[in-house]
Every structure is written in structure tokens, then in C-alpha cells.
């Protein structure tokens, strides 16, 4: 059983920064690949960033354009997403995801690759 709890969302202005965190508990798993997804109203859930089991490999969606940084602290069992230079189009619910299987050492960027999800945290960017 894996539990994921996101925090750090809120309402900020364009150009501001936010730091999202995901606290995870995974008693029967060692460190696993994780990711941040987002879902805007009326749209499909999409990948934002992904990280492999040891943090050595990361992936970012094209729209990130160098503004976000994904990181993990497995001693504290947290996954983070530092978001800078936020834009109104970044408005969405942001979800943390955890993959139960690990074979390749790489990150995973599809929704179907993940087995556990948090409840989401709302990020709203005003113009």
C-alpha cells in the first residue's frame, strides 16, 4: 500500500514561484520512479516532470521550458516540484504519482506507467 499526500498549491500571480511537495509512505517498496502530473479543467491529465528511482535521471514536458525542477529526498520520503516563472496556463490540479515496478533505472512519462496517485493540490495562477 502506498499513500501520497501533496501540498504547497495555492493562488499566486504570474511570474511568482511555488514549491509543491509530495509526502509518500510505501512500506513494501524501496525507492521507486515517481512523477508530477497536472490536469487543467476540461483537459486530459498530462505529465509535468518525472524522476527515476535515485534521482539521477529526470524528464520534463516541453511546456516546462526550464522553469520547473523535480527532486526527491528519500530519507524524508518526499518528492518536490519547484515551479518558477509561473504562467496562467500552469493553472491546474497537480498530482504526485508512484510506480510500483522498477526494471530499467529510467523515468516514466505516461499516466499508465503509474500505480498510485495522490489526491492533488490546486495551483492557480492569476494574470
HUGI-V613361 format. One record per backbone hydrogen bond with DSSP energy under -0.5 kcal/mol. CO is the residue of the C=O (numbers start at 0). NH is the residue of the N-H. Records with the same first field share a line. If there is no record, write none. Layout:
CO->NH  NH
//
This chain:
0->26
2->24
3->118
4->22
6->20
9->11  123
11->125
12->15
14->84
15->85
17->19  82
19->80
20->6
21->23  78
22->4
24->2
25->28
32->98
33->50
34->96
35->47  48
36->94
37->45
38->92
39->42
45->37
47->60
48->35
49->58
50->33
51->54
56->51
58->49
60->63  64
61->64
63->66
66->83
68->81
70->79
72->75  76  77
76->23
77->72
78->21
79->70
80->19  82
81->68  83
82->17
85->14
86->89
87->90
91->93  122
92->38
93->120
94->36
95->117
96->34
97->114  115
109->112
110->113
115->97
120->93
121->9
122->91
123->11  125
125->13
//
